[in-house]
Amino acid sequence: MIEHFRRFWAASIRHQLIAGFVLVLALLMTVLVIKLVGYQRDFLRNHSMGQAASLAETLSTGSTSWVLANDVVGLQEVVQSVMRYPGLRYAMLLAPDGRVLAHNEPSLIGRYLQDATSHTLLSATPALKTLVASDDLIDVAAPVMAGERFIGWARIGLGQERIAENLRQVKIQGISFTLAAIALGTLFAILMANWLTKRLKRLVGATEQVRAGQRGFRIDFKRKDEIGKLGDDFNLMIKALEEDEEHIRVAQRELQLANARLNGIIDGSPDLIAALDIDYRYLAFNVAYEAEFEKIFGKKIHLGMCLFEALAHLPEEMENTVALWTRALEGESFTLSSEFGSSELQRNSYELSFSPIRDCAGKIIGAAHIVRDITERKRAAEDLAKKTAELARSNQELEQFAYIASHDLQEPLRMVSSYVQLLAKRYQGKLDQDADEFIHYAVDGATRMQCLITDLLSYSRVGTRGKPFEPIDGYQVLAAALDNLQLAIADNAATITHDPLPTVTADSSQLTQLFQNLIGNAIKFHGAEPPAIHVGAQLKDGEWLFSIRDNGIGIAPENFERIFLIFQRLHSRAEYPGTGIGLAVCKRIVERHGGRIWPESQPGQGTTFFFTLPVRTAETSL
């Protein structure tokens, strides 16, 4: 049966529409009939229970005086009168202790009922009670009361045969209506299915034409309902298909042209480019890959050739190379460096990039491989590393030499300076004017030489005698620098202000020297007005940006780089004293801390020096 239905259902949409409509209708009608039968049963049962309760109360009311008089004959008459009600199976009057006072079966008078249902009345409170409520019987007991005194029970049993018959009739009628509805529904479903499938067949025929390659036709159902909308959508689909096919033809021509260009680019690339399918067969490779493969591995390859065959003569290389291709075919993209070639042939260094090739659904269908010969680049990097190490060693030796030279020159220079000053003190004015002038030049030269050596010693110590970096408070560093400059500040009536300063990780001595040099220069190179200097700091792009702004004489932009060179001066010693090494020291300090320093200025408009310090752990905000 089920197999026949499956065949009927799978035969066509027409059968599905008919069967589906009939099944749904049958299900709905069955549910409706079941509901109606249930409602009818509940209604009749409730009605029957109400009748039983009314009969029990009638029997209770009519027997009160007879029970008080203990008149058995009168009680029997009352019971027999109640038994005239249709469907009543039994009626009885019971004493409070369960003894039968009257019964429709006189043989039970005077006995005690022993069934469990009757025993529940012995301990029950005097109130209307339903003892049994089933599809076959309703048993109700009503108390017999003499005023407030309980004197017995009036009990009746009403059979449910009439209800069962009524329900049977309802079921028969419901089934009849269901069958009639199914028959009408089936007829309606057949008509609707024929009407719908007729137009669907036209759509199927049109689809077959499209599959056969026919274009340019349209269908018209001349309707505004869903079937008509389906026909309109089919026509739109045909139109879109025609447009898409035209676009595809244009795209194919463009793709062919692009492929030709891409092949030209790939073949012209110095990089080695190849692709394998999931079976490790070559799908594509450029001329450079083919030539280099033969050069390194001594084997000529061709499209469709398996990688295992290409490297069969080099087992170790085959194992390593296949392992790399396998990672890419499993979905991994990666880049690494390696060396290839047998010991007999040339062995070069390469940078290898592998990546999977996926189709439009994301499924891996192969892997791509790009090889770049980095042999020369690697050699150049090694040479550069050697030269860098040699340069670092040379710089270290140079710094050490500058420190030793400046340190060792201190003592003889100090002796020269002392004796020249002694000559000036002892013979000043005792010789001729030329001798006094010569002595003055000697003293001045020795003094300047001592300043140059001291500054050179400070410059060399920036890189060789620096302290470890540690968190330091910017306020304390600035205060130390200003304390060292207090005489210059007082002599020039300088005003110095500052923004909130952060805690930074640095060499405290060198940072103090940095602030001291920059603020000292701002005081030294002031204009007509008293120096006004402002120190600022802000967090910008992951580093602290400090600024020291003054209202001095300014610097021409063409001298911005020159001022950071050692012993470079923009003014004569008569105008501004100094050795010209202060800003060079500032630059070395900033660079040792991983920062940058630069000025912004125009002549006569003041100068702002900026320098940066990287933000490191444990530093606090402003």
C-alpha positions, 0 to 999 in steps of 0.5 A: 500500500505504501509503495503504491502511494509512493509511486503515485506521489512521485509520478507528477506534481499533479498527483502530489497536488491531488494527494496532498489536498486530499490528505490534508482535507481528510486529516482536518475532517478527521480531527473535526469529527473527533473533536465533535464526538468529544464535545458531544460525549462531554456534554451528554455526560455532564447532562447525565450527571446533572440528571442523576444528581437531580434524581438523587436529590428528589429521592432524598427529599421525598423519603425524609418523612418515611425514613423518620417514620421508619415506614418501609412500605412508604420508602419502597413506594418512593423508590419505585416512583423514581425507578420509572425514569428511563435508563435508571438501573437502581435506586435505594435508601441507606441508613447512615450505617450502610443498612438498606432501608429501601431498594428497587430489589426488595430482597436487599432491604435490611442488608448491609452493602459490602462493596467498596463504593458503598463503604466510602459513604460510611465515613463521608460527610453528608453532601451530594457525592458522585460515586461512579462516573464512567461511560457505562454508569453514573452513581450519585448519592444525596444525604437525607436530612431532617433539618440539621440531622443526617438520617441516611443516604438516597442513592441512584445508578443511571445507565449510559446506554442512551449516551452511547447510542447518541455518540454512535449516531454522531460518529456515523454522521461525522464519518459520512460528512468526512467521506463526502468532504473527501470526495468533493475535495478530491474532485476539486483537487483534480480540477485545480491540479489539471488547471495548474499543471497545464501551465506548468507543462508549458513551462517545462516545455519552454525549459526543454527549449532553453536546455536545447539552446533555443533563445529569443522566445517568450511565454504568455499566460495572460494571467495576473495570479502566481502562475502568470507571475511565474511566466513573467519571471521565466521570461525575465530569466530568459532575458537575463540568461541571454544577457549573461551569455553575451557578457560571458562571451565578452568576458571569455574574450577578455579572459583569453587576452588577459591569460595571454598577457599573464602568461607573458608576464609569468614567462618574463618573470625572473622568479620561478613559478609553478603549480601542481594539482592534488595528484602532484602533477604539474599544471603549469610552470614558467620558462624560468622554473623549467630552466632552473629545475633542470639546472639544479636537479638535472631533470627536464620536466613537462606539463602533466609530469608527476613530482615523484618522477621528476625527483626520483633520482634525488630521494632526499630532495624528493622527500623534502620537496614533497613535504612542502607541497603537501603542506600547501595542498592541505591548505597552509600558506607559508614562506621559507628559505632553503637550498637545493641541488646535489653536491655534484651540481651547483647548490643555491639559496632560494626563498620559497612561497607555497599557497593552496589553489581553491575553486569558487566553492573553496575546495582545494584543487592544487597548490602554487609555488613561487621560488626566488633565487636569493643566493646573491642577496644572501651573500650580499646580506652576509657581506653587509653583516660582516661590514656592519660588525666591522663598522661597529667595532671600528666605531667602538674603537674610535670612541674608545680612542677619543675618550683615551685621547681626550683624557690623556691630553688633560694632564699635559694641557693642564700643565701648559695652561698653568705655566702660561697663566703663571707667565702672564701673572709674573711678567704682565706689564714687565715686557713689551706690548708684543710679549703681553699680547703673545702671552694673552694669546697663549693663555686664551688658546690653552683655555679654549683647548681645555674646553674642547678636550672637555667637550670631546670627552663628554661627547665620547662618554655618551655612548661608552659611559652611559647608565642603564635606562630606568623610569625617571620623573620628568619634573626631577630631570628638568629641575636638576637641569634648571638648578645647574643653569640657575646663574645663567637664568638669573643673569639673563632674567630668563623665564622658564615654564613647562607643561605636565611632564611624564615619567620616562625610561631613560638615563637620568644623567644624560636626559638632564644634560639634554635639557641643560644643553637645549635650555642653555642654548635658548638662554645664550642665543636670546634676542633683545627681549629677556629669554622666555622658554617653554618646555612641553611634552605630549604622547603622540604615535606611541612615543613622547614628543618633547619641545623646548620653545624660545624667543631667541634669534632663530636659525636659518633653515639651511643650517638645521643639519649643520648645527648638529655636527661636532665643532660646527658654529654659526657665530663667532666666539666674540658674539657667543662663546662655546665650542660648538659641540653641545647640539652634537651631544644632544643628538647622540643622547637622543639617538642612544635613547632610540629617538629623533631630534630636529629644530623648527625656526626662522631667523628673528622668530625664535626656535623650537627644538623637538625630540622624541623618546619611545614609550616603554613599559612602566611609563605613566601618562601626564 
